[in-house]
Amino acid sequence: MLTDPYGRPVDSIRISLTQRCNLSCFYCHLEGEIPKKAIEMTLEEIHRIVNLAASFSISKVKLTGGEPLMRSDILEIVNRIRDIPGVEEVSMTTNGILLGGLAEGLKKAGLTRINVSLDTLNPERFKHITGSAGLVTVVSGIKEAVKAGLCPLKVNMVLLKGVNEDEVSKMIEFTKDYGIILQIIELESPAEDELYEKYHIDLDDVENHIKNNARTVTVRQMHHRRKYCLRKGGEVEIVRPMHNTEFCQYCNRIRVTSDGKLKPCLFRNNNLVDLLGPIREGASEETLRNLFLEAVGRRQPYFT
């Protein structure tokens, strides 16, 4: 098992396939990337990077963006990754706009499970957050994904002060009805800027309310996050990345930016290791392995 200098195992890789997106959520953190006109990796380059990761016994792959479903070759990407020896799970985070027409194809291609970002069930709020009137399309996509068997399906709800904090109960009922897990996520921002100050809400009160209505509580390995199975049905996970030493202490993933750089930490952009440049220059497998190990060696907890 590959471990970093702090003894944390690395068994998961999170790959941003593109910075392109068909929504414009006002709080988007671009998977920690700096906004730019990014060079996108080709199918073959993505395949090679995952092969490299799998050679270090990294078995879980999550595809993100931007919006990963905007890649015209997304089904082939999933299929090629799923066939790599050692890869046990291929998952994805999507905004759901294009999901309805692709859910069945993604399942057949080998996608294991999926997370759909959905912060509100109110059409006006949805448009305020995303700049789109596509709420019905997203909900329809979620239903198609459940029907296709992309389970467990999770809905990611970022809690935003003054926007959607009154919708937690409604979202629990919605996800319960479709057998979906609700992830309530703290707004994150390493800069803790003006937007963060305006919309960040501490999750203590929300989590305590959910905890008081839970019949069981389990602690997941990833980031030590809590999952609550509620007495009246429904499952809720709480994701608290900010000023949370457990979030960092139990981090088991390394990231790849949309332009092919290994990113050891979501919150840092000063310790990236370029893979795509060397790949395009014909680097040997040994060189790429050393670069991968260098990136893992740069991993350190952001919150200590």
Secondary structure by P-SEA (a helix, b strand, c coil): cccccccccccbbbbbccccccccccccccccccccbbbbbcaaaaaaaaaaaaaacccbbbbbccccccccaaaaaaaaaaacccccccccccccccccccaaaaaaaccccbbbbbccccaaaaaaacccccaaaaaaaaaaaaaaccccbbbbbbbbccccccaaaaaaaaaaaabbbbbbccccccccccccccccccaaaaaaaaaaaccbbbbbcccbbbbbbccccbbbbbbbccccaaaaaaccbbbbcccbbbbccccccccccccaaaaaacccaaaaaaaaaaaaaacccccc
